[in-house]
Amino acid sequence: GYTVSQVVALGEAGEISRRIAERALSNEIITPGVTTLADVAWWMMDQLQQRSLGSSFDMPSVYITGPRGVEATSNDRIIQRGDLLMIDWGVGYLGTWTDVKRIAYVLKPGETSVPKGIQTAFDNALKVRDIIHRTIVPGPTAGAMVEQLKAEITKGGFRMQGTFNEVGSDDRVEVNIGCHSVGDRGHGSGPSIAWFNPRQMTFAIKPFN
């Protein structure tokens, strides 16, 4: 279990993670055609050093993603207009650790909003998030909750993926979830509502997880 002070510390660590990630994906840090993925990752690491914070996963993963999945991660790939960027990283603060994602699209010349396909994906992600929020409760094992979520998400009109980037033959939107624990580590030691942590799927979900 966690003490109230640990919960407060984790909340603050999450807010620090969010603020730095959103600055990293802004015009303040990125100049399309000039800035590399590694430039962004090193800037984020520098922000942690300046604040004497830890990193959950060493170098932040700053990557280009798209229909084929991850194309380049924290390397010398130059960020271009039309890229879909994602950050996957974590902050260590007062003995608590986060695992936070942020995603951004780099507008092409003349564009004022993201392409329709990306907006549709984001809107569908919010629908799935709502299903997750209303479905997960303390009591069942994480594995039982995976099955319950699959049923609810399928009922919502989506198709559950078995592994990452698995694409079906129909026109339904594919969904992949990985609600693993955080707190004591970036990938915590508690229950994991995620197919990629089979042992932790046997753990019961408790309040404060």
Secondary structure as GFF3:
##gff-version 3
##sequence-region A 1 209
A	DSSP	alpha_helix	4	24	.	.	.	ID=ss1
A	DSSP	alpha_helix	37	50	.	.	.	ID=ss2
A	DSSP	beta_strand	54	55	.	.	.	ID=ss3
A	DSSP	beta_strand	61	65	.	.	.	ID=ss4
A	DSSP	beta_strand	72	73	.	.	.	ID=ss5
A	DSSP	beta_strand	84	89	.	.	.	ID=ss6
A	DSSP	beta_strand	91	93	.	.	.	ID=ss7
A	DSSP	beta_strand	96	97	.	.	.	ID=ss8
A	DSSP	beta_strand	100	105	.	.	.	ID=ss9
A	DSSP	alpha_helix	116	135	.	.	.	ID=ss10
A	DSSP	alpha_helix	142	155	.	.	.	ID=ss11
A	DSSP	beta_strand	159	160	.	.	.	ID=ss12
A	DSSP	beta_strand	174	175	.	.	.	ID=ss13
A	DSSP	three_ten_helix	199	202	.	.	.	ID=ss14
###
